[in-house]
């Protein structure tokens, strides 16, 4: 009670408003810090999974058992091989989304850029290239350019390149196309 009696009534409302504003700002900063921490923990989990369960090199060794044709396409796989590749592509699409979310964040906002894999023709004078963003489109890419093994290895190395900010391109010699990525 002595505290309330010592404060003049004309200062009470401005003090309450200032205290409320300070409380809201501190809650906002705390919430943002928790989101960033959760995002970092998610990226660490993805990194562990990339080493153990979702490893592109191991997947290629497994796929040798599940080929029904000697083609380097998704269509040339048996049912079990397609299931493994679908799971891998879904995992990679989620991982790339979280990595670009982390890389495109600013001080207090998450811009949420989307990773886009571009396929551009080398010999073409046009600057038009196809873009691929989700697992279903990844399957179309591997069937169209017959590059399943190369694309799996490309996706396996891509998160490290995005995190370090390096450009990462891969040339498919059979079709004279260049795989690259950009964040939009």
C-alpha positions in Angstrom: 0.0 0.0 0.0 2.7 2.5 0.7 3.9 2.2 -2.9 0.5 3.1 -4.3 0.1 6.0 -2.0 3.6 7.4 -2.9 2.8 7.5 -6.7 0.9 10.5 -7.8 -2.3 9.6 -9.6 -1.4 11.6 -12.7 1.7 9.3 -13.3 -0.2 6.0 -12.7 -1.7 5.6 -16.2 1.4 6.5 -18.2 3.4 4.1 -16.0 0.9 1.3 -16.7 0.9 2.0 -20.4 4.7 2.0 -20.5 4.9 -1.2 -18.5 2.4 -2.8 -20.9 4.4 -1.8 -24.0 7.6 -3.1 -22.4 5.9 -6.3 -21.6 4.6 -6.7 -25.2 8.0 -6.0 -26.7 9.7 -8.5 -24.4 7.1 -11.2 -25.2 7.6 -10.6 -28.9 11.4 -10.9 -28.7 11.0 -14.0 -26.5 8.5 -15.6 -29.1 10.9 -14.8 -32.0 13.8 -16.3 -30.1 11.8 -19.5 -29.4 10.9 -19.8 -33.1 14.6 -19.4 -34.2 15.7 -21.9 -31.6 13.0 -24.4 -32.8 14.1 -23.8 -36.4 17.7 -24.5 -35.5 16.7 -27.7 -33.6 14.7 -28.8 -36.7 17.7 -28.2 -38.9 19.9 -30.3 -36.6 17.4 -33.1 -36.7 17.3 -33.0 -40.5 21.1 -33.1 -40.5 21.2 -36.2 -38.3 18.6 -37.9 -40.6 20.6 -37.0 -43.6 23.6 -38.8 -42.2 21.7 -41.9 -41.0 18.4 -42.7 -42.5 18.0 -40.3 -45.5 21.4 -40.7 -47.0 21.5 -40.3 -50.8 24.6 -42.6 -51.2 22.9 -45.4 -49.3 19.7 -44.9 -51.2 21.5 -45.4 -54.5 23.0 -48.7 -53.2 19.5 -49.9 -52.2 18.0 -48.9 -55.5 20.2 -51.4 -57.3 18.1 -54.2 -55.9 14.8 -52.6 -57.0 15.4 -51.9 -60.7 13.2 -53.6 -63.2 14.9 -52.0 -66.2 18.4 -50.7 -66.6 17.3 -47.1 -66.9 18.2 -44.2 -64.7 14.5 -43.2 -64.2 11.8 -43.4 -61.6 9.7 -45.4 -64.0 12.4 -48.1 -64.2 12.0 -48.9 -60.5 10.0 -51.6 -58.8 7.3 -50.7 -56.3 9.6 -50.9 -53.2 12.2 -48.7 -55.0 9.6 -46.1 -55.9 8.4 -46.0 -52.3 11.9 -45.4 -51.1 12.5 -42.6 -53.7 9.1 -41.0 -52.8 10.0 -40.9 -49.2 13.4 -39.4 -50.0 12.0 -36.7 -52.2 9.4 -35.8 -49.7 12.0 -35.6 -47.0 14.2 -33.4 -49.2 11.4 -31.0 -50.1 10.7 -30.5 -46.4 14.3 -30.1 -45.5 15.0 -27.6 -48.2 11.9 -25.6 -47.2 13.2 -25.3 -43.6 16.7 -24.5 -44.7 15.5 -21.6 -46.9 13.2 -20.4 -44.1 16.3 -20.2 -41.9 18.5 -18.6 -44.5 15.9 -15.9 -45.6 15.0 -14.8 -42.1 15.7 -11.2 -41.2 16.1 -9.8 -37.7 12.5 -10.2 -36.6 10.6 -11.8 -39.5 10.6 -15.0 -41.5 10.3 -14.3 -45.2 10.0 -18.0 -46.1 11.7 -18.2 -49.4 11.1 -21.3 -51.5 13.9 -23.3 -53.0 13.5 -23.8 -56.7 15.6 -26.2 -58.7 16.1 -24.9 -62.2 16.9 -26.9 -65.3 18.2 -24.8 -68.2 19.3 -25.9 -71.6 22.9 -25.3 -72.5 22.6 -25.0 -76.2 19.3 -23.0 -76.2 19.6 -19.3 -76.8 16.4 -18.8 -74.8 16.9 -18.0 -71.1 13.8 -20.0 -70.3 14.3 -22.9 -67.9 12.0 -25.3 -66.1 11.5 -25.1 -62.4 10.9 -27.8 -59.9 9.8 -27.4 -56.3 7.9 -30.4 -54.9 8.4 -34.2 -54.9 5.9 -34.8 -57.7 7.9 -32.5 -59.9 11.1 -34.1 -58.9 9.8 -37.4 -60.2 8.9 -35.7 -63.5 12.4 -34.3 -63.8 14.0 -37.7 -63.2 11.8 -39.4 -65.8 12.2 -36.6 -68.4 16.0 -36.3 -68.2 16.8 -39.9 -67.1 18.9 -38.6 -64.2 17.6 -40.3 -61.0 21.0 -41.2 -59.6 22.5 -37.8 -60.3 19.5 -35.9 -59.0 19.5 -37.9 -55.7 23.2 -37.0 -55.2 22.4 -33.4 -56.1 19.7 -33.2 -53.5 22.0 -34.9 -51.0 24.6 -32.2 -51.3 22.3 -29.2 -51.8 21.5 -28.4 -48.1 25.2 -27.9 -47.3 25.6 -25.6 -50.3 22.5 -23.5 -49.4 23.7 -23.1 -45.8 27.1 -22.0 -46.9 25.6 -19.7 -49.6 27.6 -21.2 -52.4 26.1 -21.7 -55.9 25.7 -25.4 -56.8 25.3 -26.5 -60.4 25.4 -30.0 -61.9 25.7 -30.7 -65.6 23.8 -33.6 -67.1 25.8 -34.5 -70.2 23.3 -36.8 -71.8 20.7 -34.0 -72.3 23.0 -30.9 -72.2 21.1 -29.4 -69.3 22.3 -27.7 -66.2 20.8 -28.2 -62.7 21.0 -25.3 -60.4 19.0 -23.8 -57.5 17.8 -20.4 -56.5 15.7 -19.1 -53.6 12.7 -17.1 -54.5 
